[in-house]
Every structure is written in structure tokens, then in C-alpha cells.
């Protein structure tokens, strides 16, 4: 099986931000929203936040229980956790 995102691949600053935030609270889970991050490169908008989190999930670096989005609130990913693969990518300097 070929991974869509090899662990040695370079992480974007937004991906490092998500992984770093989750790594800080590990082994607990966190609710992720666009305004949770205090990063050097803030998210451009809600769509880029969703794309970043979904890409990390698709590539096995994070897990989340549910995704909620609505017209009256910002998107949120509930019970989000970093995986061993995500920790390895973060530690490799991605």
C-alpha cells in the first residue's frame, strides 16, 4: 500500500501548527477551531483550516470524532488527537 503522504514529506506551517497544538495536549483530545491556533502563520480562512485538518486526517496523522459546520458557527473538529504517525512527522522536522 502506498501512503498518500509519506512521513518524510515536508509539512506546511499550518500542518505543523495543527500537529504541534495537538501534541501539546496529547494524550488528551481537543476540539479544533480556526481561532484555536497561536501560530506564526495564521489560517487564511475557514476553508483552509478545514482543508489542513482533513488532509492530516486523510494521511493518518490525526484522528477526530466528528466534524461540525454550520452557518451560525465556525467549523470545528471534535475530539481530535495526534497519531503516532503525526508525532513522527512532527519530530522529523517535516
C-alpha positions as CSV (number, residue, x, y, z in Angstrom):
1,X,0.0,0.0,0.0
2,X,1.4,3.4,-0.9
3,X,0.7,6.2,1.5
4,X,-0.7,9.4,0.1
5,X,1.6,11.4,2.5
6,X,4.9,9.8,3.3
7,X,6.1,10.6,6.8
8,X,9.3,12.2,5.4
9,X,7.3,14.6,3.3
10,X,7.6,18.3,4.2
11,X,4.8,19.7,6.4
12,X,3.3,23.1,5.7
13,X,3.5,25.7,8.5
14,X,-0.3,25.2,9.0
15,X,0.1,21.4,9.3
16,X,3.0,21.8,11.8
17,X,0.7,24.2,13.7
18,X,-2.1,21.7,14.0
19,X,0.2,18.8,14.9
20,X,2.1,21.0,17.4
21,X,-1.2,22.1,19.1
22,X,-2.4,18.5,19.3
23,X,1.0,17.3,20.5
24,X,0.9,19.7,23.4
25,X,-2.4,18.3,24.8
26,X,-1.6,14.6,24.0
27,X,-2.8,12.1,25.3
28,X,-5.9,14.2,25.7
29,X,-8.2,15.1,22.8
30,X,-9.0,18.6,21.7
31,X,-11.7,20.5,19.9
32,X,-10.1,22.2,16.9
33,X,-11.4,25.5,15.6
34,X,-9.8,28.1,13.2
35,X,-9.2,30.5,16.1
36,X,-7.6,28.0,18.5
37,X,-4.1,28.4,16.9
38,X,-1.5,30.8,18.0
39,X,0.9,30.2,15.2
40,X,3.4,32.2,13.2
41,X,1.3,31.8,10.0
42,X,-2.4,32.1,10.9
43,X,-5.0,30.3,8.8
44,X,-6.2,32.3,5.8
45,X,-9.8,31.4,6.3
46,X,-12.1,28.7,7.5
47,X,-11.8,26.7,4.3
48,X,-8.0,26.4,4.5
49,X,-8.4,25.3,8.2
50,X,-10.8,22.6,7.2
51,X,-8.6,21.5,4.3
52,X,-5.5,21.4,6.5
53,X,-7.2,19.3,9.2
54,X,-8.8,17.0,6.7
55,X,-5.5,16.5,4.8
56,X,-3.8,15.5,8.0
57,X,-6.6,13.1,8.8
58,X,-6.6,11.6,5.4
59,X,-2.9,10.9,5.8
60,X,-3.2,9.2,9.2
61,X,-1.5,12.0,11.2
62,X,-4.6,12.9,13.3
63,X,-7.9,11.4,14.2
64,X,-11.2,13.2,15.0
65,X,-14.5,12.0,16.2
66,X,-16.8,14.4,14.4
67,X,-16.7,17.5,12.1
68,X,-19.3,20.2,12.7
69,X,-20.0,23.1,10.4
70,X,-23.0,25.5,10.2
71,X,-24.0,28.9,9.1
72,X,-24.1,30.3,12.6
73,X,-20.8,28.9,13.9
74,X,-17.2,28.3,12.7
75,X,-16.2,24.8,11.7
76,X,-15.0,22.5,14.4
77,X,-13.4,19.1,14.7
78,X,-14.4,17.3,17.9
79,X,-12.1,15.0,20.0
80,X,-9.1,15.5,17.8
81,X,-5.9,13.6,18.6
82,X,-2.4,13.3,17.1
83,X,-1.4,9.8,16.0
84,X,2.0,8.1,16.2
85,X,2.5,8.9,12.5
86,X,1.7,12.6,13.2
87,X,4.2,12.6,16.1
88,X,6.8,11.1,13.9
89,X,6.3,13.6,11.1
90,X,6.4,16.5,13.6
91,X,9.6,15.2,15.3
92,X,11.3,14.6,12.0
93,X,11.2,18.3,11.4
94,X,8.8,17.8,8.4
